[in-house]
Amino acid sequence: LHPYFDGVAIDGAVNKVFDLMNMVRKLDRTGRKQLVIGEVGWPFAGKSNRNSVPSAANAMRFIKTFPQTAAAKKVDYFYFEAFDATWKAPGDFGVEQHWGIYGADRTTKMAGYY
């Protein structure tokens, strides 16, 4: 679940993830299936997608707020992604290479946070 691709501003990004997850949850008529978010994140660079602006500041904000909300809601997830993937094609918005918490050279993009 990547709210960036839905064109959501960073202010509503975390809520958008859980809104989408709740849509899926409603499909489980038994209420017994554990849901795990397979990918979630925010790009550090690229082109804006409507109200979604990829930037280091927005990515750091998402990384700081999403885990707190997920923990409070007891939701498991996999953060996307650890390292920038410069081998990928940039994609339509130029973001595909820029999701990593660390650069492709393995240096942190979040000095003072990790």
C-alpha positions, 0 to 999 in steps of 0.5 A: 500500500503506497499512498503516494500512487493514490495522489494523497498529500503526506498529511493524509498518507498514513490514514490512506494506508489504513483506509485501504487496509480496512477495505480489504479487511471488510472482504474477510467475512469471517474476521479471522484472517490476519492481514499483513501489509506486504509493502508500505513506504514513501519515495524520497525523490521523483515527480509529484503525483497530484498532492503526493510530493516525494521528498526526504522530508515527507519520506522521513515524516512517513517513516516516523509516523507510520510505525507508531500508528501500525503498532497502535492498531496492531498491524504487521507490515514490511517497509519498502524499502531498505535500499535505493534500487538504482538498477530499476527503471525510474518509472512514470513519476521517477520514483522507483529508484528512490524508496530506500531508507539507505542509498544504494551505497548503503549510507543512511538518508536519515542521519540522526534518525537511525 
